[in-house]
């Protein structure tokens, strides 16, 4: 699975596999080693979270990591998004 991440007022990712969007899979969002949210991908392959506390952690750490543990015939995957690169 390929993961693309973005930073918006909410943080999100788009998960795609060899046959398009991947739905119903849990994505874990982390700042450093701290889990800030877990969300399932929707039918478009998008998982997102929001919240002021999470947003503040992301800003102070200059980004976050989204991780898929693997499953359903898909390999594990991870990607990071930085506010400033």
N, CA, C and O atoms as a Maestro MAE file, in Angstrom:
{
 s_m_m2io_version
 :::
 2.0.0
}

f_m_ct {
 s_m_title
 :::
 protein
 m_atom[340] {
  # First column is atom index #
  i_m_mmod_type
  r_m_x_coord
  r_m_y_coord
  r_m_z_coord
  i_m_residue_number
  s_m_chain_name
  s_m_pdb_residue_name
  s_m_pdb_atom_name
  i_m_atomic_number
  :::
  1 25 0.842 -1.154 0.000 1 A "UNK " " N  " 7
  2 3 0.000 0.000 0.000 1 A "UNK " " CA " 6
  3 2 0.897 1.229 0.000 1 A "UNK " " C  " 6
  4 15 1.956 1.232 0.626 1 A "UNK " " O  " 8
  5 25 0.470 2.271 -0.703 2 A "UNK " " N  " 7
  6 3 1.167 3.552 -0.729 2 A "UNK " " CA " 6
  7 2 0.371 4.532 0.115 2 A "UNK " " C  " 6
  8 15 -0.855 4.586 0.026 2 A "UNK " " O  " 8
  9 25 1.074 5.308 0.937 3 A "UNK " " N  " 7
  10 3 0.424 6.290 1.795 3 A "UNK " " CA " 6
  11 2 0.945 7.675 1.440 3 A "UNK " " C  " 6
  12 15 2.154 7.891 1.372 3 A "UNK " " O  " 8
  13 25 0.031 8.608 1.215 4 A "UNK " " N  " 7
  14 3 0.379 10.017 1.021 4 A "UNK " " CA " 6
  15 2 -0.234 10.788 2.175 4 A "UNK " " C  " 6
  16 15 -1.400 10.586 2.515 4 A "UNK " " O  " 8
  17 25 0.551 11.675 2.780 5 A "UNK " " N  " 7
  18 3 0.048 12.428 3.923 5 A "UNK " " CA " 6
  19 2 0.016 13.911 3.614 5 A "UNK " " C  " 6
  20 15 0.763 14.389 2.760 5 A "UNK " " O  " 8
  21 25 -0.848 14.644 4.308 6 A "UNK " " N  " 7
  22 3 -0.901 16.097 4.170 6 A "UNK " " CA " 6
  23 2 -1.188 16.708 5.525 6 A "UNK " " C  " 6
  24 15 -1.708 16.039 6.417 6 A "UNK " " O  " 8
  25 25 -0.850 17.975 5.681 7 A "UNK " " N  " 7
  26 3 -1.172 18.700 6.900 7 A "UNK " " CA " 6
  27 2 -2.122 19.817 6.522 7 A "UNK " " C  " 6
  28 15 -1.791 20.671 5.700 7 A "UNK " " O  " 8
  29 25 -3.282 19.813 7.111 8 A "UNK " " N  " 7
  30 3 -4.340 20.789 6.855 8 A "UNK " " CA " 6
  31 2 -4.862 21.189 8.237 8 A "UNK " " C  " 6
  32 15 -4.213 20.865 9.232 8 A "UNK " " O  " 8
  33 25 -6.008 21.881 8.346 9 A "UNK " " N  " 7
  34 3 -6.576 22.057 9.674 9 A "UNK " " CA " 6
  35 2 -6.811 20.699 10.340 9 A "UNK " " C  " 6
  36 15 -6.827 20.592 11.566 9 A "UNK " " O  " 8
  37 25 -6.986 19.702 9.545 10 A "UNK " " N  " 7
  38 3 -7.022 18.326 10.041 10 A "UNK " " CA " 6
  39 2 -5.837 17.627 9.384 10 A "UNK " " C  " 6
  40 15 -5.291 18.134 8.403 10 A "UNK " " O  " 8
  41 25 -5.442 16.506 9.892 11 A "UNK " " N  " 7
  42 3 -4.380 15.768 9.235 11 A "UNK " " CA " 6
  43 2 -4.985 14.527 8.620 11 A "UNK " " C  " 6
  44 15 -5.899 13.923 9.183 11 A "UNK " " O  " 8
  45 25 -4.474 14.150 7.466 12 A "UNK " " N  " 7
  46 3 -5.111 13.091 6.692 12 A "UNK " " CA " 6
  47 2 -4.095 12.344 5.852 12 A "UNK " " C  " 6
  48 15 -2.944 12.759 5.718 12 A "UNK " " O  " 8
  49 25 -4.544 11.237 5.291 13 A "UNK " " N  " 7
  50 3 -3.749 10.509 4.330 13 A "UNK " " CA " 6
  51 2 -4.672 9.871 3.319 13 A "UNK " " C  " 6
  52 15 -5.869 9.716 3.560 13 A "UNK " " O  " 8
  53 25 -4.117 9.511 2.207 14 A "UNK " " N  " 7
  54 3 -4.844 8.789 1.165 14 A "UNK " " CA " 6
  55 2 -4.109 7.487 0.918 14 A "UNK " " C  " 6
  56 15 -2.930 7.497 0.565 14 A "UNK " " O  " 8
  57 25 -4.792 6.365 1.100 15 A "UNK " " N  " 7
  58 3 -4.178 5.050 0.944 15 A "UNK " " CA " 6
  59 2 -4.644 4.409 -0.354 15 A "UNK " " C  " 6
  60 15 -5.841 4.299 -0.619 15 A "UNK " " O  " 8
  61 25 -3.682 3.991 -1.149 16 A "UNK " " N  " 7
  62 3 -4.006 3.297 -2.394 16 A "UNK " " CA " 6
  63 2 -3.208 2.010 -2.492 16 A "UNK " " C  " 6
  64 15 -2.063 1.938 -2.045 16 A "UNK " " O  " 8
  65 25 -3.818 1.007 -3.076 17 A "UNK " " N  " 7
  66 3 -3.167 -0.269 -3.323 17 A "UNK " " CA " 6
  67 2 -3.057 -0.480 -4.819 17 A "UNK " " C  " 6
  68 15 -3.326 0.435 -5.598 17 A "UNK " " O  " 8
  69 25 -2.667 -1.673 -5.227 18 A "UNK " " N  " 7
  70 3 -2.499 -1.939 -6.654 18 A "UNK " " CA " 6
  71 2 -3.803 -1.834 -7.453 18 A "UNK " " C  " 6
  72 15 -3.773 -1.690 -8.675 18 A "UNK " " O  " 8
  73 25 -4.937 -1.906 -6.770 19 A "UNK " " N  " 7
  74 3 -6.238 -1.836 -7.452 19 A "UNK " " CA " 6
  75 2 -7.030 -0.599 -7.073 19 A "UNK " " C  " 6
  76 15 -8.251 -0.585 -7.222 19 A "UNK " " O  " 8
  77 25 -6.358 0.451 -6.581 20 A "UNK " " N  " 7
  78 3 -7.043 1.698 -6.245 20 A "UNK " " CA " 6
  79 2 -7.120 1.930 -4.752 20 A "UNK " " C  " 6
  80 15 -6.285 1.444 -3.989 20 A "UNK " " O  " 8
  81 25 -8.143 2.688 -4.338 21 A "UNK " " N  " 7
  82 3 -8.308 3.094 -2.938 21 A "UNK " " CA " 6
  83 2 -8.444 1.880 -2.020 21 A "UNK " " C  " 6
  84 15 -9.060 0.877 -2.381 21 A "UNK " " O  " 8
  85 25 -7.866 1.987 -0.842 22 A "UNK " " N  " 7
  86 3 -7.936 0.931 0.166 22 A "UNK " " CA " 6
  87 2 -8.885 1.404 1.262 22 A "UNK " " C  " 6
  88 15 -8.614 2.403 1.930 22 A "UNK " " O  " 8
  89 25 -9.991 0.695 1.450 23 A "UNK " " N  " 7
  90 3 -10.968 1.120 2.460 23 A "UNK " " CA " 6
  91 2 -11.008 0.149 3.629 23 A "UNK " " C  " 6
  92 15 -10.638 -1.018 3.507 23 A "UNK " " O  " 8
  93 25 -11.470 0.665 4.773 24 A "UNK " " N  " 7
  94 3 -11.672 -0.171 5.954 24 A "UNK " " CA " 6
  95 2 -10.402 -0.614 6.655 24 A "UNK " " C  " 6
  96 15 -10.428 -1.591 7.404 24 A "UNK " " O  " 8
  97 25 -9.293 0.074 6.434 25 A "UNK " " N  " 7
  98 3 -8.035 -0.296 7.081 25 A "UNK " " CA " 6
  99 2 -7.661 0.762 8.108 25 A "UNK " " C  " 6
  100 15 -7.859 1.954 7.874 25 A "UNK " " O  " 8
  101 25 -7.125 0.338 9.235 26 A "UNK " " N  " 7
  102 3 -6.769 1.263 10.311 26 A "UNK " " CA " 6
  103 2 -5.407 1.889 10.064 26 A "UNK " " C  " 6
  104 15 -4.428 1.200 9.778 26 A "UNK " " O  " 8
  105 25 -5.366 3.200 10.180 27 A "UNK " " N  " 7
  106 3 -4.142 3.973 10.062 27 A "UNK " " CA " 6
  107 2 -3.864 4.596 11.424 27 A "UNK " " C  " 6
  108 15 -4.766 5.143 12.059 27 A "UNK " " O  " 8
  109 25 -2.620 4.512 11.869 28 A "UNK " " N  " 7
  110 3 -2.214 5.095 13.144 28 A "UNK " " CA " 6
  111 2 -1.375 6.333 12.865 28 A "UNK " " C  " 6
  112 15 -0.391 6.279 12.127 28 A "UNK " " O  " 8
  113 25 -1.775 7.443 13.461 29 A "UNK " " N  " 7
  114 3 -1.047 8.701 13.321 29 A "UNK " " CA " 6
  115 2 -0.221 8.908 14.589 29 A "UNK " " C  " 6
  116 15 -0.736 8.777 15.700 29 A "UNK " " O  " 8
  117 25 1.075 9.234 14.419 30 A "UNK " " N  " 7
  118 3 1.968 9.421 15.561 30 A "UNK " " CA " 6
  119 2 2.763 10.709 15.422 30 A "UNK " " C  " 6
  120 15 3.072 11.158 14.318 30 A "UNK " " O  " 8
  121 25 3.083 11.287 16.569 31 A "UNK " " N  " 7
  122 3 4.073 12.353 16.668 31 A "UNK " " CA " 6
  123 2 5.181 11.748 17.514 31 A "UNK " " C  " 6
  124 15 4.982 11.470 18.697 31 A "UNK " " O  " 8
  125 25 6.347 11.542 16.913 32 A "UNK " " N  " 7
  126 3 7.394 10.794 17.589 32 A "UNK " " CA " 6
  127 2 6.890 9.386 17.830 32 A "UNK " " C  " 6
  128 15 6.432 8.726 16.898 32 A "UNK " " O  " 8
  129 25 6.969 8.919 19.060 33 A "UNK " " N  " 7
  130 3 6.461 7.577 19.377 33 A "UNK " " CA " 6
  131 2 5.056 7.611 19.981 33 A "UNK " " C  " 6
  132 15 4.479 6.564 20.274 33 A "UNK " " O  " 8
  133 25 4.507 8.816 20.168 34 A "UNK " " N  " 7
  134 3 3.187 8.968 20.789 34 A "UNK " " CA " 6
  135 2 2.070 8.863 19.748 34 A "UNK " " C  " 6
  136 15 2.061 9.595 18.759 34 A "UNK " " O  " 8
  137 25 1.142 7.957 19.980 35 A "UNK " " N  " 7
  138 3 -0.031 7.827 19.106 35 A "UNK " " CA " 6
  139 2 -0.970 8.990 19.412 35 A "UNK " " C  " 6
  140 15 -1.363 9.203 20.559 35 A "UNK " " O  " 8
  141 25 -1.324 9.743 18.362 36 A "UNK " " N  " 7
  142 3 -2.246 10.865 18.563 36 A "UNK " " CA " 6
  143 2 -3.636 10.560 18.030 36 A "UNK " " C  " 6
  144 15 -4.601 11.248 18.361 36 A "UNK " " O  " 8
  145 25 -3.737 9.506 17.187 37 A "UNK " " N  " 7
  146 3 -5.044 9.157 16.633 37 A "UNK " " CA " 6
  147 2 -4.931 7.867 15.833 37 A "UNK " " C  " 6
  148 15 -3.868 7.559 15.292 37 A "UNK " " O  " 8
  149 25 -6.014 7.122 15.757 38 A "UNK " " N  " 7
  150 3 -6.151 5.999 14.827 38 A "UNK " " CA " 6
  151 2 -7.475 6.196 14.110 38 A "UNK " " C  " 6
  152 15 -8.477 6.563 14.723 38 A "UNK " " O  " 8
  153 25 -7.473 5.950 12.808 39 A "UNK " " N  " 7
  154 3 -8.700 6.122 12.027 39 A "UNK " " CA " 6
  155 2 -8.731 5.093 10.904 39 A "UNK " " C  " 6
  156 15 -7.687 4.663 10.414 39 A "UNK " " O  " 8
  157 25 -9.927 4.706 10.506 40 A "UNK " " N  " 7
  158 3 -10.102 3.767 9.398 40 A "UNK " " CA " 6
  159 2 -10.246 4.527 8.085 40 A "UNK " " C  " 6
  160 15 -10.838 5.606 8.038 40 A "UNK " " O  " 8
  161 25 -9.700 3.954 7.031 41 A "UNK " " N  " 7
  162 3 -9.847 4.568 5.711 41 A "UNK " " CA " 6
  163 2 -11.283 4.410 5.226 41 A "UNK " " C  " 6
  164 15 -11.929 3.395 5.489 41 A "UNK " " O  " 8
  165 25 -11.777 5.423 4.515 42 A "UNK " " N  " 7
  166 3 -13.137 5.368 3.966 42 A "UNK " " CA " 6
  167 2 -13.094 4.776 2.557 42 A "UNK " " C  " 6
  168 15 -12.054 4.275 2.129 42 A "UNK " " O  " 8
  169 25 -14.193 4.828 1.848 43 A "UNK " " N  " 7
  170 3 -14.268 4.222 0.512 43 A "UNK " " CA " 6
  171 2 -13.351 4.894 -0.499 43 A "UNK " " C  " 6
  172 15 -13.017 4.302 -1.526 43 A "UNK " " O  " 8
  173 25 -12.939 6.131 -0.216 44 A "UNK " " N  " 7
  174 3 -11.998 6.837 -1.089 44 A "UNK " " CA " 6
  175 2 -10.552 6.581 -0.672 44 A "UNK " " C  " 6
  176 15 -9.623 7.083 -1.305 44 A "UNK " " O  " 8
  177 25 -10.361 5.795 0.398 45 A "UNK " " N  " 7
  178 3 -9.025 5.504 0.882 45 A "UNK " " CA " 6
  179 2 -8.461 6.576 1.787 45 A "UNK " " C  " 6
  180 15 -7.254 6.607 2.029 45 A "UNK " " O  " 8
  181 25 -9.317 7.465 2.298 46 A "UNK " " N  " 7
  182 3 -8.859 8.570 3.129 46 A "UNK " " CA " 6
  183 2 -9.147 8.291 4.607 46 A "UNK " " C  " 6
  184 15 -10.246 7.877 4.977 46 A "UNK " " O  " 8
  185 25 -8.143 8.527 5.429 47 A "UNK " " N  " 7
  186 3 -8.303 8.477 6.882 47 A "UNK " " CA " 6
  187 2 -7.873 9.833 7.407 47 A "UNK " " C  " 6
  188 15 -6.879 10.389 6.942 47 A "UNK " " O  " 8
  189 25 -8.602 10.370 8.363 48 A "UNK " " N  " 7
  190 3 -8.241 11.682 8.884 48 A "UNK " " CA " 6
  191 2 -8.596 11.792 10.355 48 A "UNK " " C  " 6
  192 15 -9.442 11.061 10.870 48 A "UNK " " O  " 8
  193 25 -7.929 12.719 11.012 49 A "UNK " " N  " 7
  194 3 -8.169 13.042 12.414 49 A "UNK " " CA " 6
  195 2 -8.072 14.548 12.560 49 A "UNK " " C  " 6
  196 15 -7.483 15.227 11.719 49 A "UNK " " O  " 8
  197 25 -8.646 15.056 13.618 50 A "UNK " " N  " 7
  198 3 -8.530 16.484 13.895 50 A "UNK " " CA " 6
  199 2 -8.511 16.685 15.395 50 A "UNK " " C  " 6
  200 15 -8.736 15.750 16.163 50 A "UNK " " O  " 8
  201 25 -8.248 17.874 15.792 51 A "UNK " " N  " 7
  202 3 -8.243 18.200 17.215 51 A "UNK " " CA " 6
  203 2 -7.139 19.174 17.525 51 A "UNK " " C  " 6
  204 15 -6.030 19.052 17.005 51 A "UNK " " O  " 8
  205 25 -7.431 20.132 18.359 52 A "UNK " " N  " 7
  206 3 -6.474 21.170 18.693 52 A "UNK " " CA " 6
  207 2 -5.235 20.589 19.357 52 A "UNK " " C  " 6
  208 15 -4.119 20.981 19.014 52 A "UNK " " O  " 8
  209 25 -5.400 19.669 20.294 53 A "UNK " " N  " 7
  210 3 -4.258 19.079 20.984 53 A "UNK " " CA " 6
  211 2 -3.330 18.364 20.020 53 A "UNK " " C  " 6
  212 15 -2.110 18.506 20.107 53 A "UNK " " O  " 8
  213 25 -3.902 17.596 19.100 54 A "UNK " " N  " 7
  214 3 -3.097 16.896 18.105 54 A "UNK " " CA " 6
  215 2 -2.409 17.884 17.181 54 A "UNK " " C  " 6
  216 15 -1.235 17.722 16.848 54 A "UNK " " O  " 8
  217 25 -3.145 18.909 16.766 55 A "UNK " " N  " 7
  218 3 -2.573 19.918 15.879 55 A "UNK " " CA " 6
  219 2 -1.397 20.625 16.523 55 A "UNK " " C  " 6
  220 15 -0.391 20.893 15.866 55 A "UNK " " O  " 8
  221 25 -1.520 20.927 17.807 56 A "UNK " " N  " 7
  222 3 -0.429 21.583 18.531 56 A "UNK " " CA " 6
  223 2 0.791 20.666 18.608 56 A "UNK " " C  " 6
  224 15 1.920 21.118 18.420 56 A "UNK " " O  " 8
  225 25 0.567 19.386 18.883 57 A "UNK " " N  " 7
  226 3 1.678 18.423 18.921 57 A "UNK " " CA " 6
  227 2 2.378 18.348 17.581 57 A "UNK " " C  " 6
  228 15 3.605 18.275 17.518 57 A "UNK " " O  " 8
  229 25 1.602 18.365 16.511 58 A "UNK " " N  " 7
  230 3 2.169 18.295 15.160 58 A "UNK " " CA " 6
  231 2 3.009 19.529 14.873 58 A "UNK " " C  " 6
  232 15 4.106 19.417 14.327 58 A "UNK " " O  " 8
  233 25 2.511 20.695 15.232 59 A "UNK " " N  " 7
  234 3 3.253 21.938 14.996 59 A "UNK " " CA " 6
  235 2 4.551 21.939 15.803 59 A "UNK " " C  " 6
  236 15 5.612 22.257 15.266 59 A "UNK " " O  " 8
  237 25 4.474 21.590 17.074 60 A "UNK " " N  " 7
  238 3 5.658 21.609 17.929 60 A "UNK " " CA " 6
  239 2 6.705 20.574 17.500 60 A "UNK " " C  " 6
  240 15 7.899 20.762 17.733 60 A "UNK " " O  " 8
  241 25 6.257 19.489 16.875 61 A "UNK " " N  " 7
  242 3 7.183 18.437 16.431 61 A "UNK " " CA " 6
  243 2 7.524 18.545 14.954 61 A "UNK " " C  " 6
  244 15 8.277 17.726 14.427 61 A "UNK " " O  " 8
  245 25 6.970 19.556 14.279 62 A "UNK " " N  " 7
  246 3 7.205 19.766 12.848 62 A "UNK " " CA " 6
  247 2 6.730 18.603 11.993 62 A "UNK " " C  " 6
  248 15 7.382 18.265 11.005 62 A "UNK " " O  " 8
  249 25 5.611 17.981 12.349 63 A "UNK " " N  " 7
  250 3 5.048 16.954 11.481 63 A "UNK " " CA " 6
  251 2 4.544 15.738 12.227 63 A "UNK " " C  " 6
  252 15 4.501 15.710 13.456 63 A "UNK " " O  " 8
  253 25 4.164 14.732 11.453 64 A "UNK " " N  " 7
  254 3 3.628 13.500 12.008 64 A "UNK " " CA " 6
  255 2 3.920 12.346 11.066 64 A "UNK " " C  " 6
  256 15 4.361 12.549 9.935 64 A "UNK " " O  " 8
  257 25 3.672 11.135 11.542 65 A "UNK " " N  " 7
  258 3 3.847 9.922 10.745 65 A "UNK " " CA " 6
  259 2 2.530 9.161 10.725 65 A "UNK " " C  " 6
  260 15 1.861 9.036 11.751 65 A "UNK " " O  " 8
  261 25 2.162 8.655 9.558 66 A "UNK " " N  " 7
  262 3 0.988 7.798 9.417 66 A "UNK " " CA " 6
  263 2 1.488 6.399 9.088 66 A "UNK " " C  " 6
  264 15 2.331 6.228 8.207 66 A "UNK " " O  " 8
  265 25 0.965 5.391 9.800 67 A "UNK " " N  " 7
  266 3 1.443 4.027 9.652 67 A "UNK " " CA " 6
  267 2 0.280 3.064 9.452 67 A "UNK " " C  " 6
  268 15 -0.750 3.151 10.120 67 A "UNK " " O  " 8
  269 25 0.474 2.147 8.515 68 A "UNK " " N  " 7
  270 3 -0.454 1.043 8.289 68 A "UNK " " CA " 6
  271 2 0.294 -0.227 8.662 68 A "UNK " " C  " 6
  272 15 1.367 -0.493 8.121 68 A "UNK " " O  " 8
  273 25 -0.256 -1.015 9.579 69 A "UNK " " N  " 7
  274 3 0.430 -2.199 10.087 69 A "UNK " " CA " 6
  275 2 0.436 -3.368 9.101 69 A "UNK " " C  " 6
  276 15 1.176 -4.333 9.290 69 A "UNK " " O  " 8
  277 25 -0.372 -3.287 8.067 70 A "UNK " " N  " 7
  278 3 -0.477 -4.394 7.114 70 A "UNK " " CA " 6
  279 2 -1.716 -5.215 7.406 70 A "UNK " " C  " 6
  280 15 -2.275 -5.140 8.500 70 A "UNK " " O  " 8
  281 25 -2.138 -5.985 6.448 71 A "UNK " " N  " 7
  282 3 -3.308 -6.837 6.616 71 A "UNK " " CA " 6
  283 2 -4.140 -6.866 5.358 71 A "UNK " " C  " 6
  284 15 -3.986 -6.010 4.487 71 A "UNK " " O  " 8
  285 25 -5.015 -7.838 5.257 72 A "UNK " " N  " 7
  286 3 -5.876 -7.951 4.089 72 A "UNK " " CA " 6
  287 2 -5.084 -8.133 2.800 72 A "UNK " " C  " 6
  288 15 -5.490 -7.659 1.739 72 A "UNK " " O  " 8
  289 25 -3.950 -8.824 2.901 73 A "UNK " " N  " 7
  290 3 -3.120 -9.030 1.718 73 A "UNK " " CA " 6
  291 2 -2.245 -7.843 1.356 73 A "UNK " " C  " 6
  292 15 -1.591 -7.854 0.314 73 A "UNK " " O  " 8
  293 25 -2.223 -6.811 2.206 74 A "UNK " " N  " 7
  294 3 -1.422 -5.611 1.953 74 A "UNK " " CA " 6
  295 2 -0.234 -5.561 2.908 74 A "UNK " " C  " 6
  296 15 -0.343 -5.942 4.073 74 A "UNK " " O  " 8
  297 25 0.887 -5.093 2.406 75 A "UNK " " N  " 7
  298 3 2.096 -4.984 3.214 75 A "UNK " " CA " 6
  299 2 2.049 -3.739 4.096 75 A "UNK " " C  " 6
  300 15 1.340 -2.784 3.780 75 A "UNK " " O  " 8
  301 25 2.793 -3.742 5.189 76 A "UNK " " N  " 7
  302 3 2.870 -2.555 6.039 76 A "UNK " " CA " 6
  303 2 3.467 -1.374 5.270 76 A "UNK " " C  " 6
  304 15 4.250 -1.547 4.336 76 A "UNK " " O  " 8
  305 25 3.073 -0.175 5.691 77 A "UNK " " N  " 7
  306 3 3.579 1.026 5.040 77 A "UNK " " CA " 6
  307 2 3.552 2.176 6.031 77 A "UNK " " C  " 6
  308 15 2.763 2.184 6.976 77 A "UNK " " O  " 8
  309 25 4.438 3.159 5.798 78 A "UNK " " N  " 7
  310 3 4.515 4.316 6.678 78 A "UNK " " CA " 6
  311 2 4.996 5.505 5.858 78 A "UNK " " C  " 6
  312 15 5.775 5.346 4.918 78 A "UNK " " O  " 8
  313 25 4.529 6.696 6.220 79 A "UNK " " N  " 7
  314 3 4.969 7.924 5.563 79 A "UNK " " CA " 6
  315 2 4.889 9.061 6.560 79 A "UNK " " C  " 6
  316 15 4.083 9.025 7.491 79 A "UNK " " O  " 8
  317 25 5.724 10.072 6.366 80 A "UNK " " N  " 7
  318 3 5.748 11.227 7.256 80 A "UNK " " CA " 6
  319 2 5.450 12.503 6.486 80 A "UNK " " C  " 6
  320 15 5.713 12.605 5.287 80 A "UNK " " O  " 8
  321 25 4.899 13.466 7.197 81 A "UNK " " N  " 7
  322 3 4.645 14.789 6.635 81 A "UNK " " CA " 6
  323 2 5.265 15.815 7.570 81 A "UNK " " C  " 6
  324 15 5.013 15.792 8.775 81 A "UNK " " O  " 8
  325 25 6.065 16.705 7.027 82 A "UNK " " N  " 7
  326 3 6.691 17.759 7.820 82 A "UNK " " CA " 6
  327 2 6.049 19.091 7.490 82 A "UNK " " C  " 6
  328 15 5.643 19.324 6.351 82 A "UNK " " O  " 8
  329 25 5.955 19.958 8.469 83 A "UNK " " N  " 7
  330 3 5.429 21.302 8.215 83 A "UNK " " CA " 6
  331 2 6.449 22.123 7.452 83 A "UNK " " C  " 6
  332 15 6.104 22.874 6.539 83 A "UNK " " O  " 8
  333 25 7.715 21.972 7.835 84 A "UNK " " N  " 7
  334 3 8.802 22.692 7.178 84 A "UNK " " CA " 6
  335 2 9.852 21.664 6.789 84 A "UNK " " C  " 6
  336 15 10.327 20.898 7.628 84 A "UNK " " O  " 8
  337 25 10.209 21.653 5.513 85 A "UNK " " N  " 7
  338 3 11.228 20.686 5.091 85 A "UNK " " CA " 6
  339 2 12.440 21.377 4.520 85 A "UNK " " C  " 6
  340 15 13.395 20.714 4.116 85 A "UNK " " O  " 8
  :::
 }
 m_bond[339] {
  # First column is bond index #
  i_m_from
  i_m_to
  i_m_order
  :::
  1 1 2 1
  2 2 3 1
  3 3 4 2
  4 3 5 1
  5 5 6 1
  6 6 7 1
  7 7 8 2
  8 7 9 1
  9 9 10 1
  10 10 11 1
  11 11 12 2
  12 11 13 1
  13 13 14 1
  14 14 15 1
  15 15 16 2
  16 15 17 1
  17 17 18 1
  18 18 19 1
  19 19 20 2
  20 19 21 1
  21 21 22 1
  22 22 23 1
  23 23 24 2
  24 23 25 1
  25 25 26 1
  26 26 27 1
  27 27 28 2
  28 27 29 1
  29 29 30 1
  30 30 31 1
  31 31 32 2
  32 31 33 1
  33 33 34 1
  34 34 35 1
  35 35 36 2
  36 35 37 1
  37 37 38 1
  38 38 39 1
  39 39 40 2
  40 39 41 1
  41 41 42 1
  42 42 43 1
  43 43 44 2
  44 43 45 1
  45 45 46 1
  46 46 47 1
  47 47 48 2
  48 47 49 1
  49 49 50 1
  50 50 51 1
  51 51 52 2
  52 51 53 1
  53 53 54 1
  54 54 55 1
  55 55 56 2
  56 55 57 1
  57 57 58 1
  58 58 59 1
  59 59 60 2
  60 59 61 1
  61 61 62 1
  62 62 63 1
  63 63 64 2
  64 63 65 1
  65 65 66 1
  66 66 67 1
  67 67 68 2
  68 67 69 1
  69 69 70 1
  70 70 71 1
  71 71 72 2
  72 71 73 1
  73 73 74 1
  74 74 75 1
  75 75 76 2
  76 75 77 1
  77 77 78 1
  78 78 79 1
  79 79 80 2
  80 79 81 1
  81 81 82 1
  82 82 83 1
  83 83 84 2
  84 83 85 1
  85 85 86 1
  86 86 87 1
  87 87 88 2
  88 87 89 1
  89 89 90 1
  90 90 91 1
  91 91 92 2
  92 91 93 1
  93 93 94 1
  94 94 95 1
  95 95 96 2
  96 95 97 1
  97 97 98 1
  98 98 99 1
  99 99 100 2
  100 99 101 1
  101 101 102 1
  102 102 103 1
  103 103 104 2
  104 103 105 1
  105 105 106 1
  106 106 107 1
  107 107 108 2
  108 107 109 1
  109 109 110 1
  110 110 111 1
  111 111 112 2
  112 111 113 1
  113 113 114 1
  114 114 115 1
  115 115 116 2
  116 115 117 1
  117 117 118 1
  118 118 119 1
  119 119 120 2
  120 119 121 1
  121 121 122 1
  122 122 123 1
  123 123 124 2
  124 123 125 1
  125 125 126 1
  126 126 127 1
  127 127 128 2
  128 127 129 1
  129 129 130 1
  130 130 131 1
  131 131 132 2
  132 131 133 1
  133 133 134 1
  134 134 135 1
  135 135 136 2
  136 135 137 1
  137 137 138 1
  138 138 139 1
  139 139 140 2
  140 139 141 1
  141 141 142 1
  142 142 143 1
  143 143 144 2
  144 143 145 1
  145 145 146 1
  146 146 147 1
  147 147 148 2
  148 147 149 1
  149 149 150 1
  150 150 151 1
  151 151 152 2
  152 151 153 1
  153 153 154 1
  154 154 155 1
  155 155 156 2
  156 155 157 1
  157 157 158 1
  158 158 159 1
  159 159 160 2
  160 159 161 1
  161 161 162 1
  162 162 163 1
  163 163 164 2
  164 163 165 1
  165 165 166 1
  166 166 167 1
  167 167 168 2
  168 167 169 1
  169 169 170 1
  170 170 171 1
  171 171 172 2
  172 171 173 1
  173 173 174 1
  174 174 175 1
  175 175 176 2
  176 175 177 1
  177 177 178 1
  178 178 179 1
  179 179 180 2
  180 179 181 1
  181 181 182 1
  182 182 183 1
  183 183 184 2
  184 183 185 1
  185 185 186 1
  186 186 187 1
  187 187 188 2
  188 187 189 1
  189 189 190 1
  190 190 191 1
  191 191 192 2
  192 191 193 1
  193 193 194 1
  194 194 195 1
  195 195 196 2
  196 195 197 1
  197 197 198 1
  198 198 199 1
  199 199 200 2
  200 199 201 1
  201 201 202 1
  202 202 203 1
  203 203 204 2
  204 203 205 1
  205 205 206 1
  206 206 207 1
  207 207 208 2
  208 207 209 1
  209 209 210 1
  210 210 211 1
  211 211 212 2
  212 211 213 1
  213 213 214 1
  214 214 215 1
  215 215 216 2
  216 215 217 1
  217 217 218 1
  218 218 219 1
  219 219 220 2
  220 219 221 1
  221 221 222 1
  222 222 223 1
  223 223 224 2
  224 223 225 1
  225 225 226 1
  226 226 227 1
  227 227 228 2
  228 227 229 1
  229 229 230 1
  230 230 231 1
  231 231 232 2
  232 231 233 1
  233 233 234 1
  234 234 235 1
  235 235 236 2
  236 235 237 1
  237 237 238 1
  238 238 239 1
  239 239 240 2
  240 239 241 1
  241 241 242 1
  242 242 243 1
  243 243 244 2
  244 243 245 1
  245 245 246 1
  246 246 247 1
  247 247 248 2
  248 247 249 1
  249 249 250 1
  250 250 251 1
  251 251 252 2
  252 251 253 1
  253 253 254 1
  254 254 255 1
  255 255 256 2
  256 255 257 1
  257 257 258 1
  258 258 259 1
  259 259 260 2
  260 259 261 1
  261 261 262 1
  262 262 263 1
  263 263 264 2
  264 263 265 1
  265 265 266 1
  266 266 267 1
  267 267 268 2
  268 267 269 1
  269 269 270 1
  270 270 271 1
  271 271 272 2
  272 271 273 1
  273 273 274 1
  274 274 275 1
  275 275 276 2
  276 275 277 1
  277 277 278 1
  278 278 279 1
  279 279 280 2
  280 279 281 1
  281 281 282 1
  282 282 283 1
  283 283 284 2
  284 283 285 1
  285 285 286 1
  286 286 287 1
  287 287 288 2
  288 287 289 1
  289 289 290 1
  290 290 291 1
  291 291 292 2
  292 291 293 1
  293 293 294 1
  294 294 295 1
  295 295 296 2
  296 295 297 1
  297 297 298 1
  298 298 299 1
  299 299 300 2
  300 299 301 1
  301 301 302 1
  302 302 303 1
  303 303 304 2
  304 303 305 1
  305 305 306 1
  306 306 307 1
  307 307 308 2
  308 307 309 1
  309 309 310 1
  310 310 311 1
  311 311 312 2
  312 311 313 1
  313 313 314 1
  314 314 315 1
  315 315 316 2
  316 315 317 1
  317 317 318 1
  318 318 319 1
  319 319 320 2
  320 319 321 1
  321 321 322 1
  322 322 323 1
  323 323 324 2
  324 323 325 1
  325 325 326 1
  326 326 327 1
  327 327 328 2
  328 327 329 1
  329 329 330 1
  330 330 331 1
  331 331 332 2
  332 331 333 1
  333 333 334 1
  334 334 335 1
  335 335 336 2
  336 335 337 1
  337 337 338 1
  338 338 339 1
  339 339 340 2
  :::
 }
}
